[in-house]
Amino acid sequence: MSVWIEWDVSLPEGKKQAINLLLEQAMEAALQEEQIDTAVEISLSVVSEETIQQVNREFRQMDRVTDVLSFPMIEYEGKAPADGVRQGEVNPDTGEVCLGDIMICYARAVQQAEEYGHSLERELAFLTVHSMLHLFGYDHMEPEEEVQMLEKQKKILEGIGITR
């Protein structure tokens, strides 16, 4: 797995490195839970409220701040996540399947961590896992889909020792 993490917000370098390791661990756990053994590449950006609002407006026609955005590179259309990933577009330079892009709003993660009474690290890991599931083709538009995503998120997070 190749991961590119870009920070559009200022944090001490040591804190960024610790969070980067956690986010990579969360991504890897999501891949393992879905039994995806194909080499993949993922881009994750931690951005400001202004940036995520601009992107949300441009790509989703929603002119508001949101906590996380997912941009999958694979169309699953009834395929299981592992099968869909195996058939995804391969980067010819790395031989890895381009899974997609994740964008997390740092300020919103801080705010939600406070609201929910858990750590910032837990919130960032949750948003990463949530977004990874979107990259695998999961959604939460219907009640049964939402239940499935919530169960998967909880299992993945507990697997890496992140609980509420």
N, C-alpha and C positions, 0 to 999 in steps of 0.2 A: 504494500500500500504506500503510495506517495501522497503526502498531504502538504499543501501550501497554506499556511496560515498568515494572513496579513492583518495588521492592526492599524486602524484609522483613528484610534484614540490613544491618548498618552497614559501610560502606566509605567511603573518602575520595571526595568528589564527582568529582574528576578521574578517578579510576579507574573509577567507575561510568559516566561519560560515554564513556570509551574502550571499555569493555566493551559498552555499549549500541550504539555504532556498529558494533562487530564482529558483534554478534548480529543487528542489522538487515541487515548485509551478508550474513551466512549465510542469513537468511530470503529475501532477494532472490535469492541464487544458487540456492536450492532452487526458488523459483518459476520462475526462468529455465530451469533444467534440465528441469523438467516442462512447459515451454512454456505456463505459465499466465499469460495476459495480462489476465485479469479483475482488476479492482481488488478487493483483499481487505483485511480487517482482522483483526489477530491480537493477542491479549493474551498477554504473557509475564510471569510472576512469578518472581523469584529469592527463594527462601524458606529458612527455617531447617529443621533436621531435625525439630523438633517439628511444624511446620506441614505439611510434606509427609507425615509419618507419619499425622497426623490425617486429611488428605485421602485418603490411600491407604486408610486404615481405613474411612472413610465411603463412598467411591465404589467401591472394589475389594475390600472386606472382607479386606484384607491389613494387619495391624497391625505394619507395619515401615517403616523409612526406605527410600526408593528414590532414585535419582538424578534421574529425570525422569518426569513424567506428562504425557500428552497427552489433550486433551478435544476431539475433532473435532466440528464442528457440521454436517458433511455426511455423508450415507450414500451410499456409492458404488455398492454392489451391482452389480458388474460393469462399471461405467463407468470410463473412463480418468480420471485425476486432472483433467485440463483440462476434460473434459466435466462431471464431477461438480461442479467449482467453478462452472462457468457456470450450473449449475442449482441452486446453493445459495441459501440464504435471504439476501435483500438487506436491509441496514440502510436503512430509508427516509430516515433523516437524512443518510446519507453516500453512498448508492448503491453501497456496497461490499458484497461477499459476506462474511458472517461465517465465517471459516475455522475458528477454534477458539481454544482456550487451551492454553498451555504453562506448566508449573510445573517449575522447576529447583531442586534442593537445592544451595545454595552450598557447604556443608560437605562434601557428598559429592563435588562437582566438584573441590574442593581435594584431597581424599583420593585420588580416582582419578587426578588429574593426577600426583600424587607416585608412586602405584603404577605407572603406565604410563610414567613418565619423560618426560613432556612438559609443556608450559606449561599453566597454568590457562586461558589464553585459548583454546588448542587444545581443551581439554576442554569448555569452555562452548560453543564453536562446534560441536563434534561433537554435544553433547547437543541443541543447537538444531536442527541439521540432522536428526538422528535423529527428533526430535519432529515436525518439519515433515513428514517422510515419513509419519509416523502420521496427521497431519492430512489428508494426501492419500490415505489409505486403505491404505497399505502396512502389512504386518505381518511378523513374523519367527518365527511359531509353527512353521512347517514349514521344514526345511533349505533347500529351494530359495528360499523367501521370504527367509530370512535372508541367503543369498548375494546375492540381488538388492538387498536393502537395503544390505548392506555395500559392494557395488560402487557404488551410487548415492551413498552417504555419502562414500566416498573421492573420487569424481569431483567432487562439489560442493565439498568442502573443498579439494581440490587446485586447483580453479578459482579460489579466492580466496586461494591461496597458503598454505594451512594444511596442513602435512604432519606426519608423526610425527617 
